[in-house]
Each structure stands twice: as structure tokens, then as C-alpha cells.
Amino acid sequence: MTRLTADVWVSAYLTRLRLAGIPVFITKKGDATAGAVLVKLNTLDGRATAYQRSFDLMTGDRKWVVLAEGAEPDVDAALMRQKSFDPDLWVIEVEDRDGRHLLDEPGLSD
């Protein structure tokens, strides 16, 4: 199976969020072909969750897992640490009071 480039996946994700009426911003643009993507969900109440892709060695599946969760400044600090050692990293910020990020939907969860 061919993997999508990072910029194609990000573009599709942004489109899906916008069609659902969920505000989204690219806060760090990474490498267009192979950059990893982190998604920060800001629930606009002072809390946030950052998600990263993880490879499950047992099943071979790629899943979104929580990288950091809690007070927004703490999540931002975790993202800054990730950015400091990965110059190819993409960071997408989703703002939704209901906690919707769509990462578990078909086509995005793969």
C-alpha cells in the first residue's frame, strides 16, 4: 500500500475539519513528503491534548495515541520539545469545545 505524503494527508485532514465546521490551523509546517504530524486538540477551556501517530508492532496498524494531555501550557511545552529535535515535524491545532478531532474517522485513522 502506498503511503500519502505528509502535505497531501494534512490537506485532506484540514478539508475534512473545515467541512465539519471545526476551526483548524497549521502552527508548524514540516517536510512535505515525510514529516511526522502531531495534532493538538484545544478545547478552549484551558486544556488540550496532543496526538501522534504510533505503529503497533503486534498488528502492524498505525494508530493515533496521546502524546500529552492536560493544561494547555503543559501540552504546548511537550510540543515545543518535539519540535526542538524534529525539524520535519508538522503541528496542526484543532479548536473544538466538544473535543472533536476526527482522527478516528475512516481514511484519517489509517
C-alpha positions as CSV (number, residue, x, y, z in Angstrom):
1,M,0.0,0.0,0.0
2,T,1.3,3.4,-0.9
3,R,1.5,6.0,1.9
4,L,0.4,9.5,1.3
5,T,2.9,12.3,1.6
6,A,2.6,14.5,4.7
7,D,1.3,17.5,2.8
8,V,-1.4,15.5,1.0
9,W,-2.6,14.0,4.3
10,V,-2.6,17.4,6.0
11,S,-4.5,19.0,3.2
12,A,-7.2,16.2,3.3
13,Y,-7.4,16.5,7.1
14,L,-7.8,20.3,7.0
15,T,-10.5,19.9,4.4
16,R,-12.4,17.4,6.5
17,L,-12.3,19.5,9.6
18,R,-13.4,22.7,7.7
19,L,-16.3,20.8,6.1
20,A,-17.4,19.8,9.7
21,G,-17.1,23.4,10.8
22,I,-14.2,22.8,13.1
23,P,-11.5,25.5,13.2
24,V,-8.0,24.3,12.4
25,F,-4.6,25.9,11.9
26,I,-1.2,24.8,10.9
27,T,1.1,26.0,13.6
28,K,4.3,24.4,12.2
29,K,4.7,23.3,8.6
30,G,7.0,20.3,8.3
31,D,8.6,18.4,5.5
32,A,6.1,18.0,2.6
33,T,7.0,14.4,1.8
34,A,7.9,12.6,5.0
35,G,7.3,14.9,8.0
36,A,5.6,13.4,11.1
37,V,2.3,15.0,12.0
38,L,1.2,16.0,15.6
39,V,-2.4,17.2,16.2
40,K,-3.2,19.4,19.2
41,L,-6.8,19.5,20.2
42,N,-7.6,22.7,22.1
43,T,-11.0,22.5,23.8
44,L,-10.8,26.3,24.6
45,D,-11.2,25.7,28.3
46,G,-7.5,25.9,29.2
47,R,-7.0,22.2,28.5
48,A,-5.6,20.4,25.4
49,T,-4.5,17.0,24.1
50,A,-1.7,16.3,21.6
51,Y,-1.9,13.2,19.4
52,Q,0.9,11.5,17.5
53,R,0.9,8.5,15.1
54,S,2.2,5.3,16.5
55,F,2.9,2.0,14.9
56,D,1.5,-1.1,16.6
57,L,4.2,-3.8,16.3
58,M,1.7,-6.6,17.2
59,T,-0.9,-5.8,14.5
60,G,1.0,-3.6,12.0
61,D,-1.6,-0.9,12.4
62,R,-0.9,2.8,12.6
63,K,-2.9,4.5,15.4
64,W,-3.3,7.9,16.9
65,V,-2.2,7.9,20.5
66,V,-2.0,10.6,23.2
67,L,1.4,12.3,23.4
68,A,0.5,14.8,26.1
69,E,-2.8,15.8,27.8
70,G,-3.6,18.4,30.5
71,A,-3.3,22.1,30.9
72,E,-2.7,23.8,27.6
73,P,0.7,25.3,28.6
74,D,1.9,21.9,29.5
75,V,0.8,20.4,26.2
76,D,2.4,23.3,24.4
77,A,5.7,22.6,26.3
78,A,5.6,19.0,25.1
79,L,5.0,20.1,21.5
80,M,8.0,22.5,21.8
81,R,10.2,19.6,23.0
82,Q,9.1,17.6,19.9
83,K,9.8,20.5,17.6
84,S,13.2,21.0,19.0
85,F,14.5,17.7,17.9
86,D,12.4,17.1,14.7
87,P,12.7,19.9,12.1
88,D,10.5,18.0,9.7
89,L,7.5,17.9,12.1
90,W,4.0,19.3,11.3
91,V,1.9,20.6,14.1
92,I,-1.9,21.1,13.5
93,E,-4.1,22.8,16.0
94,V,-7.8,21.9,16.1
95,E,-10.1,24.1,18.2
96,D,-13.3,22.5,19.3
97,R,-15.2,22.9,22.6
98,D,-16.8,19.4,22.0
99,G,-13.4,17.7,21.7
100,R,-13.9,16.7,18.0
101,H,-10.7,16.0,16.1
102,L,-12.0,13.4,13.5
103,L,-8.7,11.4,13.8
104,D,-10.8,8.2,14.4
105,E,-12.8,8.5,11.2
106,P,-12.2,6.3,8.2
107,G,-9.3,7.5,6.0
108,L,-7.8,9.5,8.8
109,S,-7.3,6.7,11.3
110,D,-5.2,4.6,8.9
